[in-house]
Amino acid sequence: MRKGLILATLFTLSTTNSFAQTDEEVLRELQLLKQKIQMLEKQLKEKNKKEEEVAKEVKEIKEKLGSLEIHGGATLYYQGATVDKIDGQKYKDPSGTGYTADLEISFKPTDTGEFYMRLHGGQGTGADGNGVSDVLYANLNTLADDNPDNDRFDLLEAYYAQELLNGKLNVFIGKTEPFILIDDNEYANDEVSQFVGKPFVNNPILDGEDIFAPMAGLTFSPFDRIELAAVVQSNDQSSVSWNGKEWVVKDKDIYSDVFDKPFYAVQLKYSPEIGGLPGNYRIYYWNDSADHIKINEPTDNPNRKPSTGDGWGVGISIDQKVANNVGLFARAAWANDDVYEVEQFYSVGASIDGLIPSRPKDTLGVGVAALITNDKLKNDDTEYHLEGYYRIEVSENFHITPDIQYVVNPHGNSDNDNIFAGMVKAEFSF
């Protein structure tokens, strides 16, 4: 290309000005022309290099977006209950329809890192309506727990998870809840596809401290079948203050003073195989370091600040498969009886797949729980919960589940009338 351009230039010069120019002038013009050609070649190379860099970046973006996953689902339900008198007050039977909807988005910017976010919306309280949830130590409709206060979606979770040390160490940072790392359970942990009553979704004592807020956490597996987990999270409460009527625990913004009286927890999990069947055995400790007013402390005297303590406790969560289609679960917790109205909690139950031979993907779940009321309270009877559900698979993405619950000694008072609740829910997923 260069030779052709030079020859063409020489020919032009020789035919138009060959007699007027000296050899020195011709050489000088050739030198200038050569410099221009070199500059054009340099610019062309730079342009090609930029195009290659852009193409490489586009390819990398496409590869990253190739890991983009979008999932979601919606649950529609009707739940009602028979309620009479609790603590001397007559309650209207709560009932009603409701829904929850979730949109989950995740992608991997690297082979070992993943970003996850969840948008959640919902309406309805079901059997927790008419104030019934306020007089139970464990509510009847966990589906409604995370519903926003309006008709829009809320960004409940947005966090990044990074694998390190060949997957032995996983680090999490962002907005989420501690339950992603502690108190998990294979058979009693998901209100959409499993139990809906609080005692069979999580430890109800710890659940009182659960929020979605900025959190850092990690899991570490130093050996096969052993996993350590730890979390520290911003709190939405801090110290006790006088509001003009009584002493209360002061609310605070979860995004400010992140390290002011945080929540933290640690968990040890052992995952053996017994008879070739998997299981998980967890023990954890939690501490919500925000001030908790102690039980029976007077709060109506502006001149006497009540005594406070941390909300701490120890919990156990177990799940063990005992047959190819049968899994057992159990939970227990012991909490600081200076500040918690429930000082101990226990639950046991089973999950059975394919109870009906012609329905191998249906699931039956049954459970019983006991919430031991603090003996410092006037009414200190044990609140018992029983629940059973049968999840029917209509298709891979559509399930229908009838669910029943029965509560004995609501609010720890044996004089209260027992509560019966029933629900039918329909699950859609994609």
N, C-alpha and C positions, 0 to 999 in steps of 0.2 A: 504494500500500500504506500509506504513511504517512498520507495524508489519510483513508482509511477507518478506520484505527486511532484517529485523533484524534477523528473524528466519533462513533465508537462510545463512546469515553470520555466525550465531552461529553454524549451522550445519557444515559449511565448516571448521570453526576453530576447532570444536570438532573432526573432522575426520582426520585432517592433523597434528594438533599440540597439541592435547589435553593433551599429556603426557609431552610435552616440556615446556608449558607455565604455569605460576602460575595464581592464580585467579586474582591477581592485574594487571597482564599484559593483561589478557582477558578483564577486566573491562576498562582498559585504551584504548584499541583498540575499544571497543564498544562506549566509550565516543567520540573518534575521528570520528567514523563512524556516530554517532548521529549528530555531529556538521556539517559534510559534507551534511547529509540529510537535515538539517535545512537550510543550505546555498542554496542548490538546490531548496528547496521549496520557499525560498525568491526570488531567481532569476526567478522562474516560475511565481510567483505572479506579480513581476514587469513587466515581459514580457506580461502577460495577461492584466495588467493595461495599458501598452503602446498600445497594440493592440486595447483595448476598446477606448482609447483616439483618436487613428488614425481613427477608425471606426466612432467615433462621429464627428470628423472634416470632414471626407469625406461626412457624411450625411448632415452636415451643408452646405458644399460647393454645394452639389447636390441640396439642398433646395434653396440656393441663385441663382444657375444657373437656377433653375426651373422658376425664375422670369425673366430670360433673354428674351427680345423681340427684334426682328430684323424686321424693316420695311424699305420700300424704294419706290422709284418711279422714273420715267423718263418722261419728257415732250418734245415732238418734235413739232416744229412749223415752219411756214413760215409767215413772216410779211413784208409787203411793204407799201410804202407811196408815195403820190404825193406832191412834194415840189418844189416851184419855187424860188422866191427871198425872202430872209430874211436879214434885215439890209443892203440892197443894194447889197448883194452877191447872186449869183445864185448857188443853190445847186442841185446836181444830186440826183434824186429820190433814197432814200435808200430802199433796200429790201434784203431779204436773209433768208435762213433756219438757224435753230439753235436748240440747245437742252440743257436741264439741267437734272442733275441726282443727287439724294440724297440717302444716306444710313444712316438710323437712328438705333442706338443701345442703349438700355436701360436695366438696371437691378436694382433690389432692394437688396442691401446688408443687409438691415433691413426692418422690416414691415413699417417703417415710413420714410425711406430714399431711394432716387433713384438717380442713376448716368445716365446721358444722354450725348450722343455724336452724331454729325451729320457730315458726310463727303459730300462734295458738289463738283460737277464738271460741266462744261458746256462750250459751244462755241456759237458764233454768237451774233450779235447785232440787227438784224432785222431793224425796222424803226428808230432806234437810230444811225444807221451808217452814214458815210459820214459827220460827225460833226454836225448832226442835234440836237443831245441831248445837245450840247454845247450852242445852241441858243434857248433852251426852259427852262422855269423855272420848269417844271415838265416833265420828260421824258416819252416816249411812250412804253417802254418795260422793266418793272421792273424785268422780268424773267432773264435778262442778268446782273443785278446789282451785283450779288455775284460771278460771274464766275471768276475762277482763271486766272492768266496771262499765263498759260501754259495748256498743255493737261491733266494734272494729277488732282487728287482729292485734295482738301484742307480740313483740319479739321477746319470747321467754328465754331463749338460749342462743348464744353466739360465742363459740369458743374455738380455739385452735389446739389440736393435739399433735405432739411430735414424738416419734419413736427415736430412741437412742440406744446405744450399746446392743445393736442387733435385736432390738425389740424387747430387751430385758427391762428397759426404763422407758416409761411413757410420761410425758409432761403435758398438763392441761392448763390453759389460761384463757380467761374470758368471762362471760356471764352465763352461769348455769346454777345447778343446785347440788348439794353434797351427795344426794342419793345416786348420782351417776357413779360414785366410787365406794360408798359405804351402805350397809344394810340392804344389799341387793339379794335377790332370791329367784331361783328359776321358776318356781311354781306359785309365788304369791308376791308379785311386784308390779303388776300391770293392770290398772283398773279398766282398760279398754278390753283386753282379751281374757282377763282372769277375774278375780274377786273385785267388787266395787266398794265393800265396806272397809273403812280405814284400818281395822286391826289386821287385815289380811293383804294390805298393800305395803305398809311400812310400819315400823315401830311408832305407835301413836304418840308416845311421850316425846321422842325425837322429832316427830313430824311437826310438833308445835313450834320448833325452832327453824323449820325449813323455809327458805325463801330462795328466789332467783336473784342473784346478785353477783358482782365481780368476785371471782374465785380463782385461786391457783391450787393445783393439785398434782399428784403424781402417783404412779404405781411402779413398783420395783419387784422383779422376780429374780432373787439371787440364786434360787434352785428350782428345779422342776417341781410343780405342784404347790409351790409357796409363793404368795404374793403379799407385799406390803403396800398399803395405800395411805395417803395423807392429804388432807385438804385444809386450807385456811381461806376464810371468806369474810367479806365486808358484812357488817350487821346493819339492821334497820332500826335498832334501838341502842341506847347508851346508858345514861345515868338517870337516877330518880330526881324528879323536880315537882314543885308545887304548881298546880294549874289553876289555883284560885278556889278549888273545891276539895281536892284531895291530892295526895302524893301519887304520881304515876311514873312509869318508865318512859322517858322521853324518846320520841321518834327522831330519827335522823335520816338524811339522804344517803342511800347506799353508795353513791358515787363520790361523796365527800368524806373526808376523814376515814378513809378505807380501813386504816389499821387501828381505829379507835374501838376498843372492846370487841374484837372480831370473834367469829365462830371458828373453831378448829376441831378436827377429828382425825383419828388414826385407826386403821383396821388391818388385821392379820387374817389371811385366808389360806386354808389348806384344802387342796382339791385331789383327794385320793380316788382310786377305783376300788370298789369293794365287790368282789365276785365279778369283776369285769364291767361293773356299772358305775358311772360317774357320780360324784357328789362334791359338795362344797360346804366347808365348815368355817364360819367367820366369827371373830370376836372383835369388837370395836369399842373405842372410848370417844365420847364427845364432850365438848365444853363450850357453851355459849357464855362468853365472858361479860355480856351486857348485864346490868343490874337486874336481879329478880327479887321482888319484894317477898319476904319470907311469909310462910303460911301463918294466918291469924295475927299478923302485925297490923296495928291500927294505922289507917291512912287518912283520917279526917282531922288530924291535928297539925296545923301549920307550924307549930313550935316544936314538934317532935318528928324528926325524920325517921322513917321506919328502917329496920335492919334489912340488909339485902345479901344475896349470895349468888354465885354462878349457877347456871343451869347445866349441870354435868351428869353423866351417867355412863353405864357400861351395858352393851348389848351383845346378843348372840343371834346369828341368822344361819340356819342350816337347811340345805336341800340335798336329798339323796334319792337317786333312782334305785328302786328295789326290784323292779321287773322291767321288761322292755317297754311296757305301757303304763307303769305305775311309778309315781314319784311322791315322796313324803317331804314335808317341810315343817319347821318349827322356828319360833322366835322367842326370845326372852330378853327382858331389860330390867335393870335396877337403877333407879335415879335418885338424885339428891332430895330426900324427903323434907328438907327445910324449905324448898321453893316449889316443888311440883305437887299438884293435887293427886296425880297417880304416881305412886312410888315404885310399883312393880307391874310388869306386863308379861303375859305368856300367851302363845298361840301354837296350835298344831293343826295339821290337816293333810290332805292327800289330793293328788291330781291323777286322774285315770283316763287314758286315751282308749278309744275303741271299746267301750264297755259293751256296746251292741256290735256284734261281729260284722254286720252289714254296714256299720258306720265307723270305719277305722280312724277317721280324722276328727270325730267329735270328742269333746273333752268334758268330763265331769269333775267338778271341784267341790270339796267339802272342808269346812274348818270350824274350829271352836277357839275362842279367845277369852282371857280373863284379865281385867284391868283392876289391880288391887288399889283401892282408894287409900289415900293418906290417913292414918289413924288420928292425925291432929284435927281432922275435919269433923263436924257434927255428924254427918252421915258418912260412914266409912265401910259400907257393904261393898262387895265386889260386883263390878259391872261385867256381865257375861254377854258375849256376842256369838251367835251361831249363823253360819252362812253356807248356802249351797247354790251352785249354778250348773247349767248344762249348755255348753257352747256347741251349736249346730253349724257345721260347715255346709253352706249352700253351694258355694264355689270357692276357689282359692282366694278371691277378693271380697267375699261377702259372707258374713256370719250372723246368726241370730242367737241370742242368749237370754233365756229366762233365768231370773235370780231371785232368791228369797233370803230374808234375814230375820232373826229373832233376837231381841235384846231383853235380858233379864236384869232387874235392879238398875234401871236407868239412873244416871247421876249418882250412883253409889248409894241408893236408898231403896231398901227392900219394901217400903210402903208405896213406892211408885208403881203405876201400872206398867206391865211389860209392853213392848212395842213389836209389832209385826210389820215388815216392809216387803214389797215385791216390785220387781223391775223386769221390763223386757227391753232389750237393746238390740239395735241393728248396726253392724260394723261394715263400713265400706273402706277399702284401701286400694292404693295404686302404687 
